Amino acid sequence: MNDLTCVSNNCGVDSFGLGLLLKTRQVRRMISSYVGENALFESMYLKGELELELNPQGTLAERCRAGGAGIPAFYTATGVGTILADGTFPVKFNPDGSVALYSEPRDVRVFNGQPFVMEKAITGDFALIKGARADTLGNVQFAATARNFNVPMATAGRICIAEVEEIVEPGEINPEDVHLPGVYVQRLIKSESLEKRIERRTYASSKEDDPSKPKSKGQLVRERIAKRAAHEFVDGMYCNLGIGIPTLASNYIPDSINVTLQSENGLLGIGPYPREGEENADLINAGKETVTTIKGSSFFSSSDSFAMVRGGHIDLTLLGGLQVSRFGDLANWVIPGKMVKGPGGAIDLTASGNRVVVTMEHTAKGAHKILEECRLPLTARRCVNRLITDLAVFDIDEKNGMTLIEVAENSSVEEIRQATGCPFEVSPQLKKMLQ
């Protein structure tokens, strides 16, 4: 088959999974939320060899869930005011770099004084999913975080083909352990050559300090930001952490408080990184890192995960940033023509109305990253409540702008003014940055 339209959170990795279809040029369009580290995926898109319809991750999951539930469209706050909703995202480039096709603009309506964009449901001819085991009636059980997109995708396909590691007789799977009822599954395939790749084997030992190995300047900067970010955690919180510095901040959560970490691929209650040899390919976080669970953890699908986010049930979102504006706009997922990693879950998380704290280095090779207005495509408007950098901490009000509340050791207000591309107020209670 050629000229395929494939719907997947990402396109896997180079030369594996969907990456094989990319390599043979059988895919015409990808509908995804994340390009990730698949170099071929990014290259084909930027060269005009592939159409790419990017969706916020939660929107993508909900579009599939809606398709399987017979709901033709729905409205969501996710994406309002971004290029993914206003019809200016380049779906396809010409070989010379000009835009051949732009995205379809979304309809916008106002409910209770807030704008929402309309998203259409997704259905497909085939749904290809992967499970741990199934019975001959098609009831499927998934392992740990492998439930993710499999459940909503299965319901959205006219013909669902489930590949499983084990096929058993009816009754051998406890009804309470059926994650996908057989009514959604038309065909079963037993895995013959099972290979479970782990993209980021992350171990507890790799996160521990090695006193014999000096840290680089970059490591020290990231560590400083992460330690300060850990002060944002409050006992009893449910938190979602982005990739990079936000994830590093979890290493500094005080033992005296209880914080439940949520991963948007379907895990509430993220535990420590595993010891080497104890990693589980079916137990990863949203950053593709191997993790463990804790007492009270739970697993669920990606559509359920983002229902938690959109429904306002997550207290704090900690994210990285490329640029932040004076009034709290955030850009953190694309550099046009150069880097397209995709929004993943960031747009959903920043549109949810929960508290958003952004961590990033204050400048990039001397260039301002804190600006009057973001120059890169936005993740969300007026969403950032607090910004933590290696030099300072700012509180941000969507109407009154930025207020400097903490200054790093060996820094000064004047140095911060020079490193910041927009004006800000200084708190009368200005203090040294917490560590």
Secondary structure, DSSP 8 states (H G I E B T S, - for coil): --SEEEE-SS--BTTBTHHHHHHTT-EEEEEES--TT-HHHHHHHHTTSSEEEE--HHHHHHHHHHHHTT--EEEESTTTTSTTTTT-SEEEE-TTS-EEEE-----EEEETTEEEEEEE---EEEEEEEEEEEETT--EE--GGGGTTHHHHHHHEEEEEEEEEEEE-TTSS-GGG-SB-GGG--EEEE-SS-----SB---GGGGS--TTS---HHHHHHHHHHHHHGGG--TT-EEEE-TTHHHHHGGG--TTS--EEEETTTEEEE-----TT---TT-B-TTSBB--EEEEEEE--HHHHHHHHHTT---EEEEE-SEEETTS-EE-SEETTTEE---TTHHHHHTSSSEEEEE--SEETTEESEESS-SS--SBSS--SEEE-SSEEEEEETTTEEEEEEE-TT--HHHHHHH-BS--EEEEEEEE---
